[in-house]
Amino acid sequence: MKFENKLVAILNKDIETGVAMNALAHMAIGLGADIGKNLLQLDVYQDANGNPYPNISQIPFIILKAKSNEIRKTVVKARENSIEHTVFLNTMTGGTYLEQIERTKNSFEETLAYYGCVLFGAWDKVSEVTKKFSLWK
């Protein structure tokens, strides 16, 4: 089955797994809320007992790994190609969310460590900017 859109996360391979999973969760929630249920092709799965398992995307969610500077370059390409995306940075952990917002606001882009990004868009466009990365294992 060929999909029109592609959903890809790129996680920083140099950070701890728990930190990466936290970043992924925040990015997936944020981008999902922005994109909406229809574009993500959410469906309700059901087991043989009739128990529902709602809001599971029909679109594969591909998880890749890269270094911070590679994620940064990918985000620049996503912006240039109008690809929907979200990012999680080192300034977005520790303290309250208000402190995180302030810390991010006071950090210059070149000083930020990229923990990850999630991209959603036309299959070919997203593939073009993510093709050099390996699967997260």
N, CA, C and O atoms as a printed pandas DataFrame, in Angstrom:
     atom_number atom_name residue_name chain_id  residue_number  x_coord  y_coord  z_coord
0              1         N          MET        A               1    0.839   -1.178    0.000
1              2        CA          MET        A               1    0.000    0.000    0.000
2              3         C          MET        A               1    0.889    1.249    0.000
3              4         O          MET        A               1    1.783    1.367    0.838
4              5         N          LYS        A               2    0.659    2.157   -0.908
5              6        CA          LYS        A               2    1.415    3.400   -0.979
6              7         C          LYS        A               2    0.623    4.488   -0.271
7              8         O          LYS        A               2   -0.579    4.648   -0.483
8              9         N          PHE        A               3    1.326    5.228    0.573
9             10        CA          PHE        A               3    0.705    6.316    1.324
10            11         C          PHE        A               3    1.046    7.643    0.666
11            12         O          PHE        A               3    2.125    7.805    0.096
12            13         N          GLU        A               4    0.129    8.580    0.747
13            14        CA          GLU        A               4    0.338    9.921    0.200
14            15         C          GLU        A               4    1.327   10.708    1.062
15            16         O          GLU        A               4    2.186   11.423    0.548
16            17         N          ASN        A               5    1.188   10.562    2.382
17            18        CA          ASN        A               5    2.026   11.300    3.319
18            19         C          ASN        A               5    2.951   10.374    4.095
19            20         O          ASN        A               5    2.718    9.169    4.192
20            21         N          LYS        A               6    4.000   10.962    4.642
21            22        CA          LYS        A               6    4.985   10.209    5.408
22            23         C          LYS        A               6    5.154   10.884    6.763
23            24         O          LYS        A               6    5.171   12.111    6.861
24            25         N          LEU        A               7    5.278   10.067    7.807
25            26        CA          LEU        A               7    5.469   10.518    9.173
26            27         C          LEU        A               7    6.791    9.948    9.670
27            28         O          LEU        A               7    6.955    8.733    9.775
28            29         N          VAL        A               8    7.732   10.838    9.974
29            30        CA          VAL        A               8    9.080   10.412   10.356
30            31         C          VAL        A               8    9.546   11.190   11.574
31            32         O          VAL        A               8    9.368   12.405   11.655
32            33         N          ALA        A               9   10.145   10.477   12.522
33            34        CA          ALA        A               9   10.830   11.124   13.639
34            35         C          ALA        A               9   12.321   10.867   13.477
35            36         O          ALA        A               9   12.736    9.775   13.086
36            37         N          ILE        A              10   13.109   11.866   13.776
37            38        CA          ILE        A              10   14.564   11.700   13.819
38            39         C          ILE        A              10   14.980   12.056   15.235
39            40         O          ILE        A              10   14.754   13.174   15.696
40            41         N          LEU        A              11   15.590   11.096   15.924
41            42        CA          LEU        A              11   16.003   11.292   17.306
42            43         C          LEU        A              11   17.515   11.366   17.400
43            44         O          LEU        A              11   18.236   10.710   16.648
44            45         N          ASN        A              12   17.978   12.171   18.330
45            46        CA          ASN        A              12   19.402   12.347   18.561
46            47         C          ASN        A              12   19.984   11.058   19.135
47            48         O          ASN        A              12   19.597   10.626   20.220
48            49         N          LYS        A              13   20.903   10.453   18.412
49            50        CA          LYS        A              13   21.472    9.173   18.822
50            51         C          LYS        A              13   22.445    9.294   19.988
51            52         O          LYS        A              13   22.884    8.279   20.529
52            53         N          ASP        A              14   22.787   10.512   20.381
53            54        CA          ASP        A              14   23.761   10.727   21.448
54            55         C          ASP        A              14   23.132   11.021   22.808
55            56         O          ASP        A              14   23.849   11.280   23.775
56            57         N          ILE        A              15   21.801   10.986   22.894
57            58        CA          ILE        A              15   21.151   11.239   24.182
58            59         C          ILE        A              15   20.598    9.929   24.741
59            60         O          ILE        A              15   20.435    8.950   24.013
60            61         N          GLU        A              16   20.315    9.925   26.036
61            62        CA          GLU        A              16   19.787    8.727   26.693
62            63         C          GLU        A              16   18.426    8.361   26.110
63            64         O          GLU        A              16   17.667    9.230   25.684
64            65         N          THR        A              17   18.131    7.072   26.099
65            66        CA          THR        A              17   16.882    6.581   25.517
66            67         C          THR        A              17   15.661    7.211   26.181
67            68         O          THR        A              17   14.720    7.597   25.488
68            69         N          GLY        A              18   15.657    7.322   27.499
69            70        CA          GLY        A              18   14.516    7.925   28.190
70            71         C          GLY        A              18   14.280    9.364   27.779
71            72         O          GLY        A              18   13.135    9.784   27.617
72            73         N          VAL        A              19   15.341   10.114   27.611
73            74        CA          VAL        A              19   15.245   11.511   27.174
74            75         C          VAL        A              19   14.712   11.552   25.743
75            76         O          VAL        A              19   13.874   12.390   25.412
76            77         N          ALA        A              20   15.197   10.650   24.903
77            78        CA          ALA        A              20   14.734   10.586   23.508
78            79         C          ALA        A              20   13.244   10.242   23.439
79            80         O          ALA        A              20   12.508   10.824   22.643
80            81         N          MET        A              21   12.801    9.296   24.274
81            82        CA          MET        A              21   11.378    8.911   24.270
82            83         C          MET        A              21   10.506   10.064   24.765
83            84         O          MET        A              21    9.408   10.270   24.249
84            85         N          ASN        A              22   10.985   10.821   25.763
85            86        CA          ASN        A              22   10.254   11.990   26.240
86            87         C          ASN        A              22   10.131   13.020   25.113
87            88         O          ASN        A              22    9.055   13.571   24.884
88            89         N          ALA        A              23   11.231   13.272   24.418
89            90        CA          ALA        A              23   11.206   14.212   23.298
90            91         C          ALA        A              23   10.230   13.746   22.219
91            92         O          ALA        A              23    9.452   14.541   21.692
92            93         N          LEU        A              24   10.277   12.457   21.897
93            94        CA          LEU        A              24    9.388   11.905   20.878
94            95         C          LEU        A              24    7.919   12.077   21.266
95            96         O          LEU        A              24    7.089   12.454   20.439
96            97         N          ALA        A              25    7.609   11.797   22.528
97            98        CA          ALA        A              25    6.223   11.930   22.990
98            99         C          ALA        A              25    5.741   13.375   22.841
99           100         O          ALA        A              25    4.649   13.614   22.325
100          101         N          HIS        A              26    6.542   14.326   23.286
101          102        CA          HIS        A              26    6.146   15.733   23.185
102          103         C          HIS        A              26    5.965   16.154   21.728
103          104         O          HIS        A              26    4.996   16.835   21.392
104          105         N          MET        A              27    6.882   15.755   20.877
105          106        CA          MET        A              27    6.789   16.146   19.467
106          107         C          MET        A              27    5.583   15.504   18.786
107          108         O          MET        A              27    4.884   16.160   18.015
108          109         N          ALA        A              28    5.336   14.219   19.068
109          110        CA          ALA        A              28    4.212   13.513   18.435
110          111         C          ALA        A              28    2.878   14.125   18.860
111          112         O          ALA        A              28    1.979   14.301   18.038
112          113         N          ILE        A              29    2.755   14.447   20.146
113          114        CA          ILE        A              29    1.517   15.072   20.630
114          115         C          ILE        A              29    1.321   16.426   19.960
115          116         O          ILE        A              29    0.232   16.738   19.479
116          117         N          GLY        A              30    2.375   17.220   19.932
117          118        CA          GLY        A              30    2.271   18.558   19.353
118          119         C          GLY        A              30    1.940   18.548   17.880
119          120         O          GLY        A              30    1.044   19.264   17.434
120          121         N          LEU        A              31    2.657   17.742   17.124
121          122        CA          LEU        A              31    2.413   17.703   15.686
122          123         C          LEU        A              31    1.053   17.077   15.385
123          124         O          LEU        A              31    0.339   17.526   14.489
124          125         N          GLY        A              32    0.702   16.043   16.137
125          126        CA          GLY        A              32   -0.604   15.404   15.948
126          127         C          GLY        A              32   -1.751   16.365   16.189
127          128         O          GLY        A              32   -2.733   16.373   15.446
128          129         N          ALA        A              33   -1.625   17.179   17.235
129          130        CA          ALA        A              33   -2.663   18.167   17.530
130          131         C          ALA        A              33   -2.760   19.203   16.421
131          132         O          ALA        A              33   -3.851   19.667   16.088
132          133         N          ASP        A              34   -1.624   19.562   15.853
133          134        CA          ASP        A              34   -1.597   20.568   14.795
134          135         C          ASP        A              34   -2.150   20.016   13.480
135          136         O          ASP        A              34   -2.907   20.693   12.784
136          137         N          ILE        A              35   -1.774   18.808   13.152
137          138        CA          ILE        A              35   -2.170   18.216   11.873
138          139         C          ILE        A              35   -3.617   17.731   11.896
139          140         O          ILE        A              35   -4.373   17.952   10.951
140          141         N          GLY        A              36   -3.986   17.074   12.980
141          142        CA          GLY        A              36   -5.363   16.611   13.127
142          143         C          GLY        A              36   -5.575   15.164   12.725
143          144         O          GLY        A              36   -4.751   14.543   12.054
144          145         N          LYS        A              37   -6.698   14.665   13.157
145          146        CA          LYS        A              37   -7.065   13.260   13.024
146          147         C          LYS        A              37   -7.186   12.789   11.565
147          148         O          LYS        A              37   -6.756   11.684   11.235
148          149         N          ASN        A              38   -7.756   13.606   10.716
149          150        CA          ASN        A              38   -7.984   13.180    9.331
150          151         C          ASN        A              38   -6.689   12.955    8.562
151          152         O          ASN        A              38   -6.523   11.923    7.912
152          153         N          LEU        A              39   -5.763   13.922    8.634
153          154        CA          LEU        A              39   -4.505   13.781    7.900
154          155         C          LEU        A              39   -3.657   12.633    8.427
155          156         O          LEU        A              39   -2.951   11.977    7.662
156          157         N          LEU        A              40   -3.725   12.388    9.731
157          158        CA          LEU        A              40   -2.960   11.283   10.309
158          159         C          LEU        A              40   -3.625    9.928   10.070
159          160         O          LEU        A              40   -3.074    8.880   10.407
160          161         N          GLN        A              41   -4.819    9.972    9.483
161          162        CA          GLN        A              41   -5.563    8.759    9.150
162          163         C          GLN        A              41   -5.716    7.855   10.381
163          164         O          GLN        A              41   -5.359    6.677   10.355
164          165         N          LEU        A              42   -6.254    8.439   11.454
165          166        CA          LEU        A              42   -6.450    7.672   12.678
166          167         C          LEU        A              42   -7.652    6.761   12.538
167          168         O          LEU        A              42   -8.648    7.101   11.899
168          169         N          ASP        A              43   -7.537    5.616   13.142
169          170        CA          ASP        A              43   -8.595    4.616   13.068
170          171         C          ASP        A              43   -8.755    3.978   14.437
171          172         O          ASP        A              43   -7.915    4.161   15.319
172          173         N          VAL        A              44   -9.833    3.232   14.610
173          174        CA          VAL        A              44  -10.064    2.469   15.831
174          175         C          VAL        A              44   -9.837    0.998   15.518
175          176         O          VAL        A              44  -10.549    0.401   14.711
176          177         N          TYR        A              45   -8.838    0.430   16.168
177          178        CA          TYR        A              45   -8.611   -1.010   16.063
178          179         C          TYR        A              45   -9.523   -1.678   17.087
179          180         O          TYR        A              45   -9.918   -1.059   18.075
180          181         N          GLN        A              46   -9.855   -2.944   16.844
181          182        CA          GLN        A              46  -10.745   -3.653   17.758
182          183         C          GLN        A              46  -10.290   -5.096   17.850
183          184         O          GLN        A              46   -9.931   -5.711   16.846
184          185         N          ASP        A              47  -10.307   -5.641   19.084
185          186        CA          ASP        A              47   -9.939   -7.053   19.239
186          187         C          ASP        A              47  -11.164   -7.939   19.093
187          188         O          ASP        A              47  -12.273   -7.441   18.900
188          189         N          ALA        A              48  -10.973   -9.247   19.182
189          190        CA          ALA        A              48  -12.060  -10.212   18.988
190          191         C          ALA        A              48  -13.133  -10.093   20.061
191          192         O          ALA        A              48  -14.257  -10.549   19.848
192          193         N          ASN        A              49  -12.822   -9.492   21.211
193          194        CA          ASN        A              49  -13.804   -9.281   22.271
194          195         C          ASN        A              49  -14.593   -7.991   22.082
195          196         O          ASN        A              49  -15.509   -7.704   22.852
196          197         N          GLY        A              50  -14.245   -7.222   21.072
197          198        CA          GLY        A              50  -14.929   -5.970   20.814
198          199         C          GLY        A              50  -14.345   -4.781   21.555
199          200         O          GLY        A              50  -14.925   -3.696   21.533
200          201         N          ASN        A              51  -13.193   -4.970   22.219
201          202        CA          ASN        A              51  -12.543   -3.863   22.915
202          203         C          ASN        A              51  -11.911   -2.912   21.907
203          204         O          ASN        A              51  -11.159   -3.347   21.034
204          205         N          PRO        A              52  -12.208   -1.612   22.016
205          206        CA          PRO        A              52  -11.648   -0.644   21.071
206          207         C          PRO        A              52  -10.253   -0.183   21.479
207          208         O          PRO        A              52   -9.942   -0.078   22.665
208          209         N          TYR        A              53   -9.424    0.088   20.480
209          210        CA          TYR        A              53   -8.089    0.664   20.653
210          211         C          TYR        A              53   -8.019    1.857   19.699
211          212         O          TYR        A              53   -7.534    1.745   18.573
212          213         N          PRO        A              54   -8.521    3.018   20.181
213          214        CA          PRO        A              54   -8.725    4.165   19.290
214          215         C          PRO        A              54   -7.460    4.957   18.976
215          216         O          PRO        A              54   -6.436    4.859   19.652
216          217         N          ASN        A              55   -7.591    5.748   17.909
217          218        CA          ASN        A              55   -6.604    6.753   17.515
218          219         C          ASN        A              55   -5.238    6.190   17.174
219          220         O          ASN        A              55   -4.215    6.713   17.616
220          221         N          ILE        A              56   -5.222    5.126   16.390
221          222        CA          ILE        A              56   -3.989    4.548   15.875
222          223         C          ILE        A              56   -3.901    4.909   14.397
223          224         O          ILE        A              56   -4.827    4.648   13.629
224          225         N          SER        A              57   -2.784    5.509   14.006
225          226        CA          SER        A              57   -2.625    5.952   12.625
226          227         C          SER        A              57   -2.426    4.766   11.681
227          228         O          SER        A              57   -1.753    3.790   12.012
228          229         N          GLN        A              58   -3.016    4.878   10.526
229          230        CA          GLN        A              58   -2.805    3.889    9.461
230          231         C          GLN        A              58   -1.452    4.114    8.783
231          232         O          GLN        A              58   -0.932    3.222    8.114
232          233         N          ILE        A              59   -0.893    5.299    8.959
233          234        CA          ILE        A              59    0.376    5.657    8.324
234          235         C          ILE        A              59    1.526    5.103    9.159
235          236         O          ILE        A              59    1.519    5.259   10.380
236          237         N          PRO        A              60    2.505    4.467    8.541
237          238        CA          PRO        A              60    3.672    4.027    9.305
238          239         C          PRO        A              60    4.375    5.230    9.942
239          240         O          PRO        A              60    4.427    6.311    9.355
240          241         N          PHE        A              61    4.909    5.031   11.135
241          242        CA          PHE        A              61    5.671    6.080   11.830
242          243         C          PHE        A              61    7.110    5.583   11.894
243          244         O          PHE        A              61    7.435    4.692   12.678
244          245         N          ILE        A              62    7.958    6.162   11.072
245          246        CA          ILE        A              62    9.339    5.714   10.927
246          247         C          ILE        A              62   10.212    6.507   11.899
247          248         O          ILE        A              62   10.155    7.736   11.931
248          249         N          ILE        A              63   11.019    5.800   12.687
249          250        CA          ILE        A              63   11.885    6.440   13.673
250          251         C          ILE        A              63   13.343    6.258   13.233
251          252         O          ILE        A              63   13.829    5.137   13.088
252          253         N          LEU        A              64   14.017    7.379   13.026
253          254        CA          LEU        A              64   15.400    7.381   12.562
254          255         C          LEU        A              64   16.308    7.983   13.623
255          256         O          LEU        A              64   15.834    8.538   14.614
256          257         N          LYS        A              65   17.620    7.870   13.409
257          258        CA          LYS        A              65   18.576    8.459   14.353
258          259         C          LYS        A              65   19.581    9.317   13.590
259          260         O          LYS        A              65   19.897    9.070   12.426
260          261         N          ALA        A              66   20.073   10.347   14.304
261          262        CA          ALA        A              66   21.049   11.261   13.714
262          263         C          ALA        A              66   21.714   12.039   14.838
263          264         O          ALA        A              66   21.321   11.940   16.001
264          265         N          LYS        A              67   22.725   12.811   14.471
265          266        CA          LYS        A              67   23.384   13.703   15.429
266          267         C          LYS        A              67   22.638   15.037   15.450
267          268         O          LYS        A              67   21.886   15.358   14.530
268          269         N          SER        A              68   22.860   15.802   16.511
269          270        CA          SER        A              68   22.175   17.078   16.690
270          271         C          SER        A              68   22.312   17.982   15.465
271          272         O          SER        A              68   21.320   18.538   14.994
272          273         N          ASN        A              69   23.528   18.132   14.950
273          274        CA          ASN        A              69   23.726   19.043   13.811
274          275         C          ASN        A              69   23.032   18.527   12.545
275          276         O          ASN        A              69   22.619   19.323   11.702
276          277         N          GLU        A              70   22.902   17.212   12.408
277          278        CA          GLU        A              70   22.179   16.647   11.261
278          279         C          GLU        A              70   20.681   16.912   11.387
279          280         O          GLU        A              70   20.005   17.178   10.393
280          281         N          ILE        A              71   20.172   16.838   12.609
281          282        CA          ILE        A              71   18.758   17.151   12.842
282          283         C          ILE        A              71   18.517   18.627   12.538
283          284         O          ILE        A              71   17.524   18.975   11.899
284          285         N          ARG        A              72   19.410   19.489   12.988
285          286        CA          ARG        A              72   19.305   20.931   12.721
286          287         C          ARG        A              72   19.216   21.183   11.208
287          288         O          ARG        A              72   18.347   21.930   10.757
288          289         N          LYS        A              73   20.098   20.572   10.433
289          290        CA          LYS        A              73   20.094   20.752    8.975
290          291         C          LYS        A              73   18.786   20.245    8.357
291          292         O          LYS        A              73   18.273   20.838    7.408
292          293         N          THR        A              74   18.260   19.162    8.893
293          294        CA          THR        A              74   16.999   18.612    8.392
294          295         C          THR        A              74   15.842   19.564    8.677
295          296         O          THR        A              74   14.951   19.729    7.843
296          297         N          VAL        A              75   15.855   20.185    9.841
297          298        CA          VAL        A              75   14.814   21.159   10.184
298          299         C          VAL        A              75   14.879   22.348    9.229
299          300         O          VAL        A              75   13.840   22.842    8.790
300          301         N          VAL        A              76   16.065   22.807    8.907
301          302        CA          VAL        A              76   16.217   23.903    7.932
302          303         C          VAL        A              76   15.615   23.488    6.592
303          304         O          VAL        A              76   14.887   24.261    5.969
304          305         N          LYS        A              77   15.920   22.263    6.147
305          306        CA          LYS        A              77   15.358   21.766    4.881
306          307         C          LYS        A              77   13.844   21.650    4.958
307          308         O          LYS        A              77   13.149   21.951    3.987
308          309         N          ALA        A              78   13.324   21.215    6.108
309          310        CA          ALA        A              78   11.870   21.112    6.275
310          311         C          ALA        A              78   11.223   22.489    6.130
311          312         O          ALA        A              78   10.190   22.629    5.475
312          313         N          ARG        A              79   11.832   23.496    6.741
313          314        CA          ARG        A              79   11.306   24.858    6.610
314          315         C          ARG        A              79   11.340   25.323    5.160
315          316         O          ARG        A              79   10.372   25.890    4.653
316          317         N          GLU        A              80   12.467   25.074    4.501
317          318        CA          GLU        A              80   12.626   25.502    3.102
318          319         C          GLU        A              80   11.632   24.821    2.168
319          320         O          GLU        A              80   11.215   25.401    1.166
320          321         N          ASN        A              81   11.252   23.575    2.506
321          322        CA          ASN        A              81   10.356   22.797    1.653
322          323         C          ASN        A              81    8.916   22.770    2.157
323          324         O          ASN        A              81    8.104   21.972    1.687
324          325         N          SER        A              82    8.602   23.637    3.109
325          326        CA          SER        A              82    7.245   23.741    3.680
326          327         C          SER        A              82    6.712   22.392    4.166
327          328         O          SER        A              82    5.549   22.055    3.942
328          329         N          ILE        A              83    7.578   21.627    4.832
329          330        CA          ILE        A              83    7.183   20.346    5.423
330          331         C          ILE        A              83    6.766   20.607    6.868
331          332         O          ILE        A              83    7.509   21.213    7.640
332          333         N          GLU        A              84    5.567   20.139    7.224
333          334        CA          GLU        A              84    5.107   20.256    8.614
334          335         C          GLU        A              84    6.132   19.572    9.508
335          336         O          GLU        A              84    6.605   18.478    9.199
336          337         N          HIS        A              85    6.472   20.222   10.617
337          338        CA          HIS        A              85    7.458   19.617   11.513
338          339         C          HIS        A              85    7.355   20.214   12.910
339          340         O          HIS        A              85    6.737   21.258   13.122
340          341         N          THR        A              86    7.967   19.531   13.836
341          342        CA          THR        A              86    8.139   20.032   15.182
342          343         C          THR        A              86    9.514   19.600   15.662
343          344         O          THR        A              86   10.111   18.675   15.112
344          345         N          VAL        A              87   10.009   20.269   16.686
345          346        CA          VAL        A              87   11.375   20.050   17.157
346          347         C          VAL        A              87   11.367   20.005   18.683
347          348         O          VAL        A              87   10.544   20.655   19.327
348          349         N          PHE        A              88   12.290   19.234   19.253
349          350        CA          PHE        A              88   12.494   19.234   20.696
350          351         C          PHE        A              88   13.970   19.521   20.951
351          352         O          PHE        A              88   14.847   18.881   20.372
352          353         N          LEU        A              89   14.232   20.497   21.828
353          354        CA          LEU        A              89   15.587   20.988   22.078
354          355         C          LEU        A              89   16.027   20.731   23.521
355          356         O          LEU        A              89   15.209   20.422   24.388
356          357         N          ASN        A              90   17.314   20.863   23.756
357          358        CA          ASN        A              90   17.852   20.683   25.110
358          359         C          ASN        A              90   17.261   21.681   26.103
359          360         O          ASN        A              90   17.194   21.391   27.298
360          361         N          THR        A              91   16.840   22.835   25.637
361          362        CA          THR        A              91   16.271   23.853   26.517
362          363         C          THR        A              91   14.854   23.509   26.979
363          364         O          THR        A              91   14.288   24.216   27.813
364          365         N          MET        A              92   14.288   22.450   26.453
365          366        CA          MET        A              92   12.905   22.078   26.744
366          367         C          MET        A              92   12.793   21.019   27.835
367          368         O          MET        A              92   11.751   20.380   27.978
368          369         N          THR        A              93   13.858   20.833   28.601
369          370        CA          THR        A              93   13.830   19.898   29.728
370          371         C          THR        A              93   14.317   20.609   30.983
371          372         O          THR        A              93   15.033   21.608   30.901
372          373         N          GLY        A              94   13.933   20.101   32.122
373          374        CA          GLY        A              94   14.361   20.656   33.405
374          375         C          GLY        A              94   13.589   21.901   33.780
375          376         O          GLY        A              94   13.353   22.773   32.944
376          377         N          GLY        A              95   13.198   21.981   35.037
377          378        CA          GLY        A              95   12.443   23.131   35.508
378          379         C          GLY        A              95   11.009   23.104   35.031
379          380         O          GLY        A              95   10.519   22.083   34.549
380          381         N          THR        A              96   10.342   24.235   35.170
381          382        CA          THR        A              96    8.948   24.336   34.739
382          383         C          THR        A              96    8.883   24.633   33.247
383          384         O          THR        A              96    9.885   25.005   32.637
384          385         N          TYR        A              97    7.711   24.469   32.670
385          386        CA          TYR        A              97    7.578   24.769   31.241
386          387         C          TYR        A              97    7.812   26.248   30.984
387          388         O          TYR        A              97    8.302   26.616   29.916
388          389         N          LEU        A              98    7.470   27.109   31.947
389          390        CA          LEU        A              98    7.723   28.540   31.775
390          391         C          LEU        A              98    9.230   28.823   31.751
391          392         O          LEU        A              98    9.696   29.656   30.974
392          393         N          GLU        A              99    9.978   28.138   32.592
393          394        CA          GLU        A              99   11.436   28.281   32.579
394          395         C          GLU        A              99   12.019   27.760   31.267
395          396         O          GLU        A              99   12.974   28.328   30.737
396          397         N          GLN        A             100   11.437   26.673   30.746
397          398        CA          GLN        A             100   11.899   26.110   29.472
398          399         C          GLN        A             100   11.644   27.079   28.327
399          400         O          GLN        A             100   12.497   27.251   27.455
400          401         N          ILE        A             101   10.483   27.708   28.324
401          402        CA          ILE        A             101   10.157   28.698   27.289
402          403         C          ILE        A             101   11.144   29.855   27.356
403          404         O          ILE        A             101   11.652   30.302   26.328
404          405         N          GLU        A             102   11.413   30.338   28.556
405          406        CA          GLU        A             102   12.345   31.454   28.742
406          407         C          GLU        A             102   13.767   31.064   28.339
407          408         O          GLU        A             102   14.469   31.835   27.686
408          409         N          ARG        A             103   14.183   29.865   28.733
409          410        CA          ARG        A             103   15.528   29.378   28.396
410          411         C          ARG        A             103   15.692   29.272   26.876
411          412         O          ARG        A             103   16.735   29.637   26.335
412          413         N          THR        A             104   14.670   28.775   26.200
413          414        CA          THR        A             104   14.720   28.670   24.741
414          415         C          THR        A             104   14.773   30.063   24.113
415          416         O          THR        A             104   15.550   30.310   23.192
416          417         N          LYS        A             105   13.946   30.958   24.618
417          418        CA          LYS        A             105   13.887   32.330   24.097
418          419         C          LYS        A             105   15.231   33.039   24.216
419          420         O          LYS        A             105   15.574   33.870   23.375
420          421         N          ASN        A             106   15.988   32.714   25.253
421          422        CA          ASN        A             106   17.267   33.374   25.499
422          423         C          ASN        A             106   18.468   32.633   24.918
423          424         O          ASN        A             106   19.611   33.005   25.182
424          425         N          SER        A             107   18.218   31.585   24.129
425          426        CA          SER        A             107   19.306   30.799   23.527
426          427         C          SER        A             107   19.389   31.079   22.035
427          428         O          SER        A             107   18.375   31.089   21.338
428          429         N          PHE        A             108   20.584   31.302   21.560
429          430        CA          PHE        A             108   20.780   31.472   20.120
430          431         C          PHE        A             108   20.751   30.105   19.452
431          432         O          PHE        A             108   21.189   29.109   20.026
432          433         N          GLU        A             109   20.232   30.074   18.240
433          434        CA          GLU        A             109   20.027   28.812   17.522
434          435         C          GLU        A             109   21.293   27.967   17.482
435          436         O          GLU        A             109   21.224   26.753   17.672
436          437         N          GLU        A             110   22.426   28.572   17.242
437          438        CA          GLU        A             110   23.673   27.806   17.102
438          439         C          GLU        A             110   24.134   27.168   18.410
439          440         O          GLU        A             110   25.029   26.323   18.398
440          441         N          THR        A             111   23.533   27.559   19.545
441          442        CA          THR        A             111   23.905   26.959   20.832
442          443         C          THR        A             111   22.967   25.827   21.240
443          444         O          THR        A             111   23.228   25.130   22.220
444          445         N          LEU        A             112   21.885   25.641   20.501
445          446        CA          LEU        A             112   20.882   24.639   20.861
446          447         C          LEU        A             112   21.314   23.230   20.459
447          448         O          LEU        A             112   21.900   23.022   19.397
448          449         N          ALA        A             113   21.014   22.277   21.323
449          450        CA          ALA        A             113   21.189   20.861   20.982
450          451         C          ALA        A             113   19.818   20.328   20.572
451          452         O          ALA        A             113   18.839   20.472   21.304
452          453         N          TYR        A             114   19.763   19.719   19.409
453          454        CA          TYR        A             114   18.519   19.170   18.890
454          455         C          TYR        A             114   18.357   17.742   19.393
455          456         O          TYR        A             114   19.171   16.872   19.086
456          457         N          TYR        A             115   17.295   17.505   20.171
457          458        CA          TYR        A             115   17.005   16.164   20.672
458          459         C          TYR        A             115   16.204   15.374   19.643
459          460         O          TYR        A             115   16.231   14.143   19.651
460          461         N          GLY        A             116   15.496   16.069   18.762
461          462        CA          GLY        A             116   14.739   15.371   17.737
462          463         C          GLY        A             116   13.859   16.303   16.947
463          464         O          GLY        A             116   13.690   17.477   17.278
464          465         N          CYS        A             117   13.295   15.739   15.878
465          466        CA          CYS        A             117   12.276   16.426   15.100
466          467         C          CYS        A             117   11.319   15.380   14.557
467          468         O          CYS        A             117   11.679   14.214   14.393
468          469         N          VAL        A             118   10.115   15.804   14.285
469          470        CA          VAL        A             118    9.125   14.952   13.635
470          471         C          VAL        A             118    8.656   15.694   12.396
471          472         O          VAL        A             118    8.332   16.880   12.455
472          473         N          LEU        A             119    8.623   14.988   11.275
473          474        CA          LEU        A             119    8.230   15.556    9.996
474          475         C          LEU        A             119    6.985   14.853    9.477
475          476         O          LEU        A             119    6.824   13.646    9.656
476          477         N          PHE        A             120    6.106   15.614    8.832
477          478        CA          PHE        A             120    4.919   15.050    8.204
478          479         C          PHE        A             120    4.664   15.808    6.918
479          480         O          PHE        A             120    4.594   17.037    6.907
480          481         N          GLY        A             121    4.527   15.062    5.841
481          482        CA          GLY        A             121    4.231   15.717    4.575
482          483         C          GLY        A             121    4.224   14.733    3.427
483          484         O          GLY        A             121    4.205   13.517    3.621
484          485         N          ALA        A             122    4.239   15.282    2.237
485          486        CA          ALA        A             122    4.224   14.456    1.030
486          487         C          ALA        A             122    5.361   13.436    1.087
487          488         O          ALA        A             122    6.498   13.777    1.412
488          489         N          TRP        A             123    5.042   12.205    0.773
489          490        CA          TRP        A             123    5.976   11.085    0.899
490          491         C          TRP        A             123    7.340   11.397    0.268
491          492         O          TRP        A             123    8.380   11.206    0.897
492          493         N          ASP        A             124    7.323   11.870   -0.957
493          494        CA          ASP        A             124    8.575   12.127   -1.672
494          495         C          ASP        A             124    9.385   13.255   -1.046
495          496         O          ASP        A             124   10.609   13.161   -0.955
496          497         N          LYS        A             125    8.714   14.322   -0.611
497          498        CA          LYS        A             125    9.404   15.454    0.010
498          499         C          LYS        A             125   10.084   15.041    1.312
499          500         O          LYS        A             125   11.247   15.370    1.545
500          501         N          VAL        A             126    9.348   14.315    2.161
501          502        CA          VAL        A             126    9.907   13.882    3.448
502          503         C          VAL        A             126   11.032   12.878    3.216
503          504         O          VAL        A             126   12.058   12.920    3.895
504          505         N          SER        A             127   10.837   11.984    2.263
505          506        CA          SER        A             127   11.883   10.994    1.948
506          507         C          SER        A             127   13.172   11.673    1.507
507          508         O          SER        A             127   14.265   11.235    1.867
508          509         N          GLU        A             128   13.045   12.721    0.742
509          510        CA          GLU        A             128   14.220   13.433    0.224
510          511         C          GLU        A             128   15.076   14.011    1.352
511          512         O          GLU        A             128   16.304   13.958    1.280
512          513         N          VAL        A             129   14.446   14.559    2.387
513          514        CA          VAL        A             129   15.218   15.189    3.459
514          515         C          VAL        A             129   15.633   14.213    4.563
515          516         O          VAL        A             129   16.390   14.584    5.460
516          517         N          THR        A             130   15.146   12.971    4.505
517          518        CA          THR        A             130   15.474   11.994    5.558
518          519         C          THR        A             130   16.214   10.761    5.041
519          520         O          THR        A             130   16.533    9.866    5.823
520          521         N          LYS        A             131   16.486   10.701    3.767
521          522        CA          LYS        A             131   17.009    9.467    3.157
522          523         C          LYS        A             131   18.368    9.020    3.673
523          524         O          LYS        A             131   18.694    7.838    3.564
524          525         N          LYS        A             132   19.161    9.904    4.223
525          526        CA          LYS        A             132   20.516    9.519    4.632
526          527         C          LYS        A             132   20.599    8.962    6.060
527          528         O          LYS        A             132   21.674    8.551    6.497
528          529         N          PHE        A             133   19.502    8.944    6.772
529          530        CA          PHE        A             133   19.526    8.514    8.159
530          531         C          PHE        A             133   19.201    7.027    8.329
531          532         O          PHE        A             133   18.503    6.430    7.510
532          533         N          SER        A             134   19.720    6.449    9.405
533          534        CA          SER        A             134   19.486    5.027    9.719
534          535         C          SER        A             134   18.314    4.888   10.663
535          536         O          SER        A             134   17.946    5.829   11.367
536          537         N          LEU        A             135   17.730    3.696   10.668
537          538        CA          LEU        A             135   16.641    3.405   11.604
538          539         C          LEU        A             135   17.142    3.396   13.038
539          540         O          LEU        A             135   18.260    2.961   13.315
540          541         N          TRP        A             136   16.298    3.886   13.956
541          542        CA          TRP        A             136   16.585    3.814   15.386
542          543         C          TRP        A             136   16.431    2.358   15.805
543          544         O          TRP        A             136   15.431    1.720   15.477
544          545         N          LYS        A             137   17.394    1.841   16.514
545          546        CA          LYS        A             137   17.314    0.450   16.980
546          547         C          LYS        A             137   17.529    0.382   18.457
547          548         O          LYS        A             137   17.499   -0.704   19.036
